[in-house]
Amino acid sequence: MNENLIKFCSKIIQQESISGHEQAVASLIFDEMEQLGYDEVRYDTYGNVIGKISGLKELNDGKSSLASEKSKGLAVLFEGHMDTVGVPSKEAWSLNPYSGEIRDGRLYGRGSADMKSALAAMVYAGAELIKQKEILAGDVYVCAVVFEETLEGVSFGKVLDNIHPDFVIIGEPSDMKLALGQKGRAEIVLETEGRNAHSATPDHGINAINMMHELVSQIQNIPLQESHFLGKGIMEITDIISEPYPGSSVVPNYCRATYDRRLIEKETASAVIQPIETIIKDLQKQKSVFEAHVSIAYASEKTYTGSSLGASRFFPGWIIDRESPLAFAVHEAYQRLGIAFETCYYPFCTDGSESAGKRSIPTIGIGPAPPEMAHVVDEYVVIENIHKVKELYKETAVSLLGKEVR
């Protein structure tokens, strides 16, 4: 079984699967789940793959630690994404980025760390739970989603519209630590509008870049909230462009700037936008010609099935109490397996923005690779950690749904 896990992980790494082109990986995961004996395997409209292991729902001896709280049992969902970032320069890699090659106990390739290794481990953890169905007072789902890299949580939200788990475990890289939360992100768009004129007679026009400069200068002074767990919020300008472009001899009539806003827990879209709106109103009082707007960016993507995914680019931050039933169950799993237990918080955004940030479903993350391995040249994961995380996933489900720890 362990040998098959690594073979399968290598196999899905060999398939290029940038966002919108995950179909080959989806097909491999679907087939693997069916061959391993999942009770149900299906695609949804967007190309997500969902596998289900049906537990017994009720246990006669009443000894289950958590499942006895609900007569119909609980549901645990393991979630990972199939898409990866691209490979801008294959020449920079020391080996083929889609080789899935093993060297010195490491499995290399794009997506090995982020996060096909975790996804493969989830599929095989589910396979081992099939053999323990008699002790599971609830259902286990393993879900592989599309378009996480550009629309965190949006595709996962389509799955959660139809499945309502009590607990979610995501597989983003955490270096085998228990991730208890993450920073969220928002993409903020600023627009200023002016009036064209020849740059030789600028007084005849209104320069949109100058207005943007005034706005950006004041935005730098907005105080950002700080979290004991997630640190301080971040607001960083990432691009700026004017029209017409190129603007030789023309006073620009339009300017657009984008900010990457990193969020701590409980920050809302309105709270993020409000300080900027206040600055715009103050500048408009000072200059009647000042025209500016602020909004959260909206993105729409087409999945490999042809279905469209669209959403505002606001993905909340979240944390979970380390004393919560889910975190406690994971801690139990670490102890039973003798794996060193540490906690952390993701510095980046994940699909947990949907499950925990928007829907308040208890969510944690565990991944076999360190976060700094994501998106880098010569990306790899340590093979031993793939085996360990598979066992952690399995034992976490047993802690949450099992009638008795073996």
C-alpha positions as MATLAB code, in Angstrom:
seq = 'MNENLIKFCSKIIQQESISGHEQAVASLIFDEMEQLGYDEVRYDTYGNVIGKISGLKELNDGKSSLASEKSKGLAVLFEGHMDTVGVPSKEAWSLNPYSGEIRDGRLYGRGSADMKSALAAMVYAGAELIKQKEILAGDVYVCAVVFEETLEGVSFGKVLDNIHPDFVIIGEPSDMKLALGQKGRAEIVLETEGRNAHSATPDHGINAINMMHELVSQIQNIPLQESHFLGKGIMEITDIISEPYPGSSVVPNYCRATYDRRLIEKETASAVIQPIETIIKDLQKQKSVFEAHVSIAYASEKTYTGSSLGASRFFPGWIIDRESPLAFAVHEAYQRLGIAFETCYYPFCTDGSESAGKRSIPTIGIGPAPPEMAHVVDEYVVIENIHKVKELYKETAVSLLGKEVR';
ca = [
       0.000    0.000    0.000;
       2.792    2.446    0.913;
       4.643    1.729   -2.337;
       1.442    2.315   -4.292;
       0.940    5.661   -2.543;
       4.298    7.004   -3.756;
       3.748    5.625   -7.263;
       0.379    7.343   -7.408;
       1.819   10.604   -6.074;
       4.563   10.517   -8.720;
       1.965    9.771  -11.382;
      -0.142   12.848  -10.665;
       2.963   15.053  -10.435;
       3.829   13.955  -13.979;
       0.610   15.559  -15.213;
       0.856   19.302  -15.775;
      -2.201   20.836  -14.126;
      -2.116   24.604  -14.053;
      -5.396   26.220  -13.072;
      -8.086   25.419  -15.626;
      -6.242   22.346  -16.940;
      -6.642   19.822  -14.126;
      -8.572   17.194  -16.105;
      -5.731   14.640  -16.385;
      -5.089   14.695  -12.636;
      -8.819   14.607  -11.919;
      -9.186   11.488  -14.081;
      -6.303    9.751  -12.288;
      -7.748   10.555   -8.860;
     -11.225    9.432   -9.891;
      -9.895    6.109  -11.200;
      -7.692    5.555   -8.148;
     -10.585    6.113   -5.752;
     -12.737    3.660   -7.678;
     -10.002    1.016   -7.741;
      -9.355    1.462   -4.024;
     -13.001    0.746   -3.244;
     -14.528    4.073   -2.263;
     -18.290    3.776   -1.757;
     -18.983    6.709   -4.055;
     -16.820    8.640   -6.512;
     -18.117   11.463   -8.658;
     -17.284   14.637  -10.519;
     -19.254   17.815   -9.986;
     -20.111   20.429  -12.618;
     -16.822   22.255  -12.109;
     -14.554   19.221  -12.406;
     -13.950   18.688   -8.695;
     -13.594   15.030   -7.677;
     -15.410   13.847   -4.548;
     -14.912   10.442   -2.989;
     -17.005    9.127   -0.089;
     -16.544    6.405    2.505;
     -19.831    5.703    4.248;
     -19.586    5.035    7.963;
     -22.152    3.187   10.062;
     -23.828    6.435   11.209;
     -24.700    4.971   14.617;
     -22.683    2.822   16.995;
     -24.379    0.449   19.369;
     -21.974    0.713   22.281;
     -22.097    4.512   22.488;
     -18.369    4.774   23.081;
     -17.475    7.095   20.213;
     -15.731   10.208   21.494;
     -17.447   12.727   19.211;
     -19.826   10.832   16.953;
     -22.205   10.082   19.828;
     -23.029   13.793   19.905;
     -25.146   13.304   16.767;
     -27.434   10.367   16.239;
     -26.781   10.431   12.512;
     -23.028   10.664   12.915;
     -20.527   13.281   11.894;
     -18.859   13.966    8.558;
     -15.162   14.651    8.032;
     -13.900   16.134    4.772;
     -10.279   16.003    3.583;
      -9.595   18.614    0.913;
      -6.784   19.436   -1.474;
      -6.381   21.215   -4.791;
      -5.267   19.670   -8.063;
      -4.015   22.829   -9.753;
      -0.484   24.170   -9.541;
       1.301   27.306  -10.592;
       3.148   27.089  -13.864;
       6.848   26.623  -14.618;
       8.085   29.873  -16.236;
      11.554   28.476  -16.995;
      12.100   24.727  -17.156;
      15.785   25.399  -17.790;
      16.165   26.697  -14.229;
      15.273   23.259  -12.838;
      17.934   20.609  -12.263;
      15.495   17.967  -13.524;
      12.267   17.799  -15.505;
       9.653   19.609  -13.370;
       7.063   17.030  -14.451;
       9.216   13.952  -13.937;
       7.919   12.940  -10.518;
      11.455   11.698   -9.979;
      12.746   10.247   -6.700;
      16.226   11.205   -5.496;
      17.747   10.688   -2.033;
      14.400   10.118   -0.331;
      12.743   13.116   -1.988;
      10.003   13.239   -4.604;
      10.559   16.115   -7.039;
       8.312   18.032   -9.384;
       5.913   20.919   -9.730;
       3.089   20.384   -7.253;
       4.998   17.841   -5.154;
       4.878   20.145   -2.124;
       1.884   22.257   -3.116;
       0.051   19.994   -2.825;
      -0.234   16.744   -4.767;
       1.651   14.782   -2.109;
      -0.970   15.695    0.499;
      -3.767   14.948   -1.942;
      -2.353   11.492   -2.721;
      -1.959   10.837    1.022;
      -5.611   11.771    1.580;
      -6.758    9.369   -1.144;
      -4.777    6.525    0.442;
      -5.784    7.428    3.998;
      -9.363    7.070    2.788;
      -8.536    3.667    1.321;
      -7.275    2.452    4.688;
     -10.374    3.803    6.431;
     -12.510    1.616    4.162;
     -11.121   -1.362    6.100;
     -12.216    0.260    9.380;
     -15.739    1.243    8.407;
     -17.198   -0.795   11.239;
     -15.778    1.685   13.777;
     -16.656    4.885   11.887;
     -19.803    6.572   13.151;
     -20.013    8.953   10.228;
     -18.853    9.596    6.680;
     -15.429   10.490    5.324;
     -15.068   12.574    2.169;
     -11.911   13.161    0.144;
     -12.262   16.106   -2.186;
      -9.861   17.258   -4.951;
     -10.723   20.712   -6.277;
      -9.836   22.971   -9.181;
      -8.691   26.607   -9.330;
      -7.337   27.086   -5.811;
      -4.255   28.958   -6.965;
      -6.196   31.927   -8.319;
      -9.589   31.709   -6.589;
      -8.959   30.387   -3.093;
     -12.019   28.606   -1.781;
     -14.413   29.422   -4.625;
     -14.393   25.955   -6.192;
     -14.360   24.371   -2.726;
     -17.460   26.417   -1.916;
     -19.308   24.642   -4.717;
     -18.504   21.340   -3.011;
     -19.623   22.663    0.381;
     -22.920   23.785   -1.130;
     -23.776   20.089   -1.439;
     -21.742   18.460    1.329;
     -22.012   19.784    4.868;
     -19.090   18.409    6.867;
     -18.597   18.938   10.573;
     -14.820   19.095   10.176;
     -12.434   20.007    7.341;
      -8.764   19.034    7.010;
      -6.811   20.763    4.244;
      -3.429   19.573    2.993;
      -1.526   22.782    2.296;
       2.192   22.533    3.131;
       2.835   22.949    6.861;
       6.049   20.938    7.368;
       4.076   18.297    9.295;
       2.880   20.910   11.794;
      -0.761   21.441   12.723;
      -1.894   24.686   11.075;
      -4.507   26.422   13.211;
      -5.343   29.258   10.848;
      -4.207   31.500    8.029;
      -3.976   35.051    6.834;
      -6.593   35.893    4.247;
      -6.231   38.191    1.280;
      -8.150   40.816   -0.625;
      -7.378   42.363   -3.987;
      -8.260   46.059   -3.767;
      -8.652   48.168   -6.894;
      -8.258   51.954   -6.930;
      -9.334   54.034   -9.927;
      -8.889   57.726  -10.574;
     -10.471   59.625  -13.467;
      -9.164   62.831  -15.029;
      -9.298   64.637  -18.367;
      -6.990   64.361  -21.373;
      -4.920   67.279  -22.583;
      -1.693   67.771  -24.459;
       1.193   67.415  -22.025;
       2.551   70.716  -23.347;
      -0.558   72.396  -21.874;
      -1.273   70.283  -18.771;
      -3.446   72.964  -17.150;
      -6.101   72.176  -19.751;
      -6.470   68.655  -18.397;
      -6.721   66.753  -15.108;
      -3.923   64.267  -14.527;
      -5.251   60.955  -13.215;
      -1.754   59.837  -12.156;
      -1.346   62.878   -9.917;
      -4.666   62.100   -8.264;
      -3.591   58.492   -7.755;
      -0.337   59.691   -6.205;
      -2.248   61.769   -3.652;
      -4.513   58.838   -2.832;
      -1.701   56.299   -2.509;
       0.324   58.662   -0.305;
      -2.500   58.833    2.221;
      -3.351   55.136    2.076;
       0.167   54.388    3.327;
      -0.852   55.947    6.658;
      -3.853   53.673    7.273;
      -3.229   51.745   10.530;
      -3.577   47.997   10.107;
      -4.903   45.628   12.738;
      -2.673   43.072   14.407;
      -3.481   39.556   15.577;
      -1.779   37.669   18.384;
      -1.840   34.585   16.150;
      -1.544   35.849   12.566;
       0.592   38.938   13.065;
      -0.068   42.306   11.458;
      -2.222   42.903    8.413;
      -0.441   43.886    5.199;
      -1.379   46.337    2.456;
       1.064   46.441   -0.440;
       0.625   48.130   -3.806;
       1.397   45.626   -6.560;
       0.711   47.399   -9.854;
      -0.257   50.725  -11.367;
      -1.162   51.648  -14.942;
      -2.571   54.686  -16.703;
      -4.503   55.357  -19.907;
      -3.749   56.077  -22.618;
      -0.684   53.855  -22.548;
       1.869   54.579  -23.783;
       0.981   58.160  -23.047;
       3.463   60.166  -25.089;
       2.485   63.863  -25.007;
      -0.884   63.107  -23.380;
      -2.139   63.931  -19.876;
      -3.674   60.616  -18.720;
      -7.411   60.558  -18.073;
      -7.436   57.277  -16.133;
      -5.249   55.470  -13.629;
      -5.706   52.119  -11.908;
      -3.728   50.680   -8.980;
      -4.005   47.311   -7.259;
      -3.255   46.477   -3.640;
      -2.632   43.081   -2.121;
      -4.241   43.268    1.316;
      -3.362   40.434    3.711;
      -6.053   39.911    6.331;
      -6.123   38.778    9.935;
      -9.079   36.880   11.371;
     -12.529   38.529   11.463;
     -11.690   41.351    9.034;
     -14.586   42.064    6.671;
     -14.675   43.532    3.182;
     -16.533   46.642    4.378;
     -14.002   47.239    7.178;
     -11.130   46.969    4.683;
     -12.692   49.365    2.170;
     -14.065   51.958    4.624;
     -10.790   53.756    5.511;
     -10.001   54.228    1.814;
     -13.486   55.569    1.126;
     -12.959   58.099    3.926;
      -9.699   59.289    2.360;
     -11.400   59.655   -1.042;
     -14.228   61.729    0.487;
     -11.742   63.998    2.247;
      -9.765   64.561   -0.958;
     -12.987   65.325   -2.835;
     -13.821   68.010   -0.260;
     -10.395   69.560   -0.843;
     -10.618   69.391   -4.661;
     -13.935   69.361   -6.463;
     -12.311   67.767   -9.547;
     -10.932   64.817   -7.581;
     -12.615   61.632   -8.847;
     -11.681   58.224   -7.399;
     -13.263   54.869   -6.646;
     -12.277   51.838   -4.566;
     -13.569   48.281   -4.920;
     -12.737   44.642   -4.345;
     -11.619   43.018   -7.602;
     -13.898   40.462   -9.218;
     -12.550   37.491  -11.135;
     -14.182   34.922  -13.381;
     -12.513   31.753  -14.613;
     -13.612   28.894  -16.847;
     -12.939   25.377  -15.559;
     -11.840   22.464  -17.707;
     -15.469   21.292  -17.874;
     -16.536   24.610  -19.420;
     -18.322   25.834  -16.286;
     -17.583   29.301  -14.967;
     -16.380   30.199  -11.494;
     -16.639   33.810  -10.400;
     -16.240   35.709   -7.133;
     -14.952   38.848   -5.509;
     -11.312   38.472   -4.555;
     -11.927   38.660   -0.815;
     -10.794   35.568    1.035;
     -11.075   35.874    4.839;
      -8.473   34.973    7.406;
      -9.377   32.533   10.178;
      -8.118   30.736   13.259;
      -9.302   27.751   15.272;
      -8.887   27.292   19.026;
      -6.123   24.776   19.739;
      -8.434   23.319   22.429;
     -11.263   22.727   19.933;
     -12.532   19.154   19.380;
     -10.933   19.050   15.918;
      -7.508   20.272   17.065;
      -7.682   17.940   20.061;
      -8.461   14.955   17.819;
      -5.486   15.782   15.604;
      -3.244   16.097   18.668;
      -4.392   12.620   19.722;
      -3.406   11.300   16.297;
       0.103   12.787   16.600;
       0.509   11.211   20.037;
      -0.644    7.760   18.934;
       1.765    7.811   16.002;
       4.677    9.206   17.986;
       5.089   12.178   15.618;
       6.494   15.406   17.073;
       3.643   17.863   17.615;
       3.984   21.545   16.734;
       1.440   24.156   15.692;
       1.696   26.962   13.154;
      -0.363   29.406   11.110;
      -0.291   29.678    7.324;
       1.160   33.014    6.155;
      -0.665   32.580    2.829;
      -4.259   32.089    1.728;
      -5.882   28.638    1.388;
      -9.238   27.017    0.672;
      -9.823   27.273    4.418;
     -10.977   30.827    3.661;
     -14.185   29.239    2.415;
     -14.751   26.516    5.002;
     -13.559   28.375    8.113;
     -13.486   32.026    7.063;
     -16.880   32.212    5.367;
     -18.799   29.191    6.690;
     -17.326   28.791   10.189;
     -16.707   25.068    9.699;
     -13.945   23.882   12.073;
     -10.876   23.603    9.830;
      -7.208   22.737   10.284;
      -4.323   22.095    7.913;
      -1.546   19.497    7.787;
       0.801   19.040    4.844;
       3.981   16.995    4.445;
       6.154   19.716    2.884;
       7.384   23.025    4.329;
       5.547   26.158    3.138;
       8.712   27.578    1.587;
       8.761   24.679   -0.900;
       5.617   25.961   -2.624;
       6.048   27.544   -6.076;
       9.850   27.241   -6.147;
      12.388   25.807   -8.591;
      13.262   22.154   -7.797;
      10.155   21.789   -5.639;
      10.175   18.564   -3.645;
       8.675   16.693   -0.692;
      10.360   14.219    1.641;
       8.874   10.779    0.962;
       8.891    9.744    4.624;
       6.609   12.680    5.400;
       4.083   11.566    2.780;
       3.732    8.266    4.641;
       3.514   10.052    7.994;
       0.853   12.511    6.889;
      -1.224    9.683    5.405;
      -1.220    8.032    8.831;
      -2.100   11.341   10.490;
      -5.088   11.811    8.186;
      -6.309    8.293    8.892;
      -5.843    8.542   12.656;
      -7.524   11.957   12.765;
     -10.632   10.460   11.157;
     -10.528    7.617   13.695;
     -10.267   10.127   16.562;
     -13.237   12.074   15.251;
     -15.484    9.208   14.157;
     -14.186    6.050   15.820;
     -15.981    4.294   18.638;
     -12.738    3.518   20.386;
      -9.072    4.278   19.859;
      -7.327    1.037   19.075;
];
